[in-house]
Amino acid sequence: MYLELETERLLIRPIRLDDAGFILKLVNSQGWLQFIGDRKIKTDADAAAYIQKILDHPHYYYSVYQLNNTNKPIGLVTFLKRDHLDAPDIGFAMLPEYEGKSYAYEVSIRYLQEILKLKTYTTILAITRFDNQKSIRLLKKLGMYFKEQYENNEELIHVYTMKGSE
């Protein structure tokens, strides 16, 4: 679901077509390529088409988070209902120059609090590659725990769930 939220340092808002330049930079960052995968987005037009596909999908919600003081986009928080999972999953990505400042935790906890308040979902998942230690640490800090694993294109994917959400 698309939400407009604020934290002390961040504004969270739905993704827009004019975020193409930011998306182009984010999806070609080292962390995205290593842990999420190459989306073959090489131009602003590719990024705009990628955003349009997201906006057209009825169960994919991408929200940009930006710094309150500059309005500069620095990351994404996502909420997706994937066909192969039995519940929606939360995800996050950030430009590497903003890592290590607790922005991902700040945006994720705020987003999760709002979703849980709505009482629409009884289970919330998160998925990550087994070797993405930064993501795993954040999921645990958010109160999630390991549920199961599966293989996807020869990659081992770990599924985490919220404590008490099952």
Wavefront OBJ file of the C-alpha trace (Angstrom):
o trace
v 0.000 0.000 0.000
v 1.128 3.481 -0.712
v 1.603 5.605 2.356
v 2.899 9.105 2.914
v 4.770 9.087 6.203
v 7.391 11.081 8.021
v 10.097 10.325 10.525
v 12.428 12.693 12.290
v 14.804 12.722 9.310
v 12.860 11.253 6.399
v 9.806 11.711 4.222
v 8.326 8.506 2.778
v 6.206 8.901 -0.357
v 4.973 6.818 -3.307
v 7.367 6.407 -6.202
v 6.770 8.718 -9.191
v 7.870 8.736 -12.810
v 10.075 11.739 -12.105
v 12.165 9.505 -9.797
v 13.771 7.947 -12.902
v 17.204 9.530 -12.359
v 17.298 8.358 -8.749
v 16.151 4.842 -9.704
v 18.775 4.645 -12.445
v 21.484 5.378 -9.874
v 20.037 3.057 -7.198
v 19.510 -0.047 -9.367
v 23.058 0.246 -10.693
v 24.657 0.601 -7.254
v 26.947 -2.185 -6.067
v 24.622 -3.393 -3.292
v 21.584 -3.572 -5.577
v 23.490 -5.434 -8.284
v 25.003 -7.860 -5.770
v 21.953 -8.639 -3.649
v 18.921 -7.816 -5.808
v 20.207 -8.271 -9.331
v 20.823 -6.462 -12.589
v 17.567 -5.040 -13.927
v 19.263 -3.985 -17.202
v 18.318 -0.352 -16.592
v 20.889 1.832 -18.356
v 19.031 5.073 -19.185
v 16.466 7.421 -17.653
v 13.950 6.040 -20.170
v 14.647 2.478 -18.936
v 14.166 3.677 -15.352
v 10.885 5.416 -16.220
v 9.622 2.219 -17.898
v 10.639 0.225 -14.796
v 8.739 2.664 -12.565
v 5.679 2.479 -14.827
v 5.658 -1.339 -14.533
v 5.723 -0.963 -10.745
v 2.898 1.585 -10.805
v 0.835 -0.697 -13.053
v 1.233 -3.746 -10.802
v -1.722 -4.029 -8.407
v 0.279 -5.722 -5.626
v 3.629 -3.895 -5.765
v 4.172 -0.748 -3.721
v 7.462 1.105 -3.952
v 7.956 4.147 -1.759
v 10.867 6.520 -2.020
v 12.351 7.886 1.139
v 14.084 11.202 1.059
v 15.874 13.460 3.470
v 13.504 15.952 5.125
v 16.018 18.787 5.049
v 16.942 18.527 1.327
v 14.177 16.375 -0.250
v 16.972 14.287 -1.799
v 15.835 10.694 -2.485
v 18.163 8.208 -0.806
v 16.319 4.884 -0.786
v 13.277 2.695 -1.332
v 11.003 0.784 0.979
v 8.839 -1.784 -0.807
v 5.763 -3.802 0.087
v 5.086 -6.585 -2.410
v 2.685 -9.494 -2.676
v 4.621 -12.002 -4.752
v 2.827 -14.920 -6.341
v 5.154 -17.516 -4.805
v 4.848 -16.254 -1.208
v 1.807 -16.618 1.054
v 2.061 -13.079 2.483
v 3.387 -9.677 1.414
v 7.018 -8.846 2.036
v 8.756 -5.653 3.003
v 12.034 -4.695 1.395
v 14.483 -1.826 1.352
v 17.361 -0.443 -0.675
v 19.512 2.634 -0.284
v 22.214 4.558 -2.089
v 25.566 3.405 -0.679
v 26.688 6.853 0.444
v 23.838 6.915 3.009
v 24.488 3.494 4.562
v 25.523 3.243 8.198
v 23.331 6.115 9.395
v 20.302 3.997 10.475
v 18.072 5.385 7.699
v 16.974 1.890 6.597
v 15.905 1.019 10.136
v 14.166 4.363 10.593
v 12.131 4.039 7.398
v 11.387 0.314 7.787
v 10.186 0.505 11.395
v 7.953 3.480 10.587
v 6.486 1.757 7.544
v 5.914 -1.492 9.450
v 4.270 0.345 12.356
v 1.774 1.918 9.979
v 1.012 -1.361 8.194
v 0.514 -3.222 11.472
v -1.744 -0.437 12.754
v -4.081 -0.996 9.786
v -4.550 -4.670 10.813
v -4.948 -5.643 7.153
v -2.232 -8.305 7.196
v -1.743 -11.080 9.718
v 1.695 -12.000 8.370
v 4.463 -9.833 6.970
v 7.528 -11.402 5.416
v 10.912 -10.238 4.206
v 13.220 -12.035 1.815
v 16.945 -11.705 1.323
v 19.836 -13.629 -0.078
v 21.399 -15.886 2.533
v 24.674 -13.937 2.362
v 23.263 -10.414 2.734
v 24.403 -9.886 6.305
v 23.452 -6.181 6.446
v 19.894 -7.004 5.467
v 19.682 -9.929 7.876
v 20.907 -7.758 10.778
v 18.280 -5.138 9.941
v 15.484 -7.725 9.700
v 16.404 -9.076 13.127
v 16.544 -5.539 14.546
v 13.022 -5.013 13.150
v 11.845 -8.027 15.176
v 11.756 -10.530 12.339
v 13.033 -14.079 12.539
v 14.110 -16.767 10.063
v 11.187 -18.818 8.777
v 12.440 -20.858 5.805
v 14.595 -20.858 2.718
v 14.133 -21.637 -0.954
v 16.174 -21.602 -4.145
v 15.548 -19.020 -6.837
v 17.681 -19.162 -9.988
v 20.315 -21.148 -8.089
v 20.436 -18.538 -5.295
v 19.536 -19.429 -1.733
v 16.847 -17.054 -0.452
v 15.984 -16.705 3.236
v 12.472 -15.793 4.300
v 11.918 -13.882 7.544
v 8.638 -13.158 9.301
v 7.396 -10.856 12.034
v 7.245 -12.303 15.545
v 3.628 -12.855 16.419
v 2.396 -12.092 12.916
v 1.686 -15.727 12.064
l 1 2 3 4 5 6 7 8 9 10 11 12 13 14 15 16 17 18 19 20 21 22 23 24 25 26 27 28 29 30 31 32 33 34 35 36 37 38 39 40 41 42 43 44 45 46 47 48 49 50 51 52 53 54 55 56 57 58 59 60 61 62 63 64 65 66 67 68 69 70 71 72 73 74 75 76 77 78 79 80 81 82 83 84 85 86 87 88 89 90 91 92 93 94 95 96 97 98 99 100 101 102 103 104 105 106 107 108 109 110 111 112 113 114 115 116 117 118 119 120 121 122 123 124 125 126 127 128 129 130 131 132 133 134 135 136 137 138 139 140 141 142 143 144 145 146 147 148 149 150 151 152 153 154 155 156 157 158 159 160 161 162 163 164 165 166
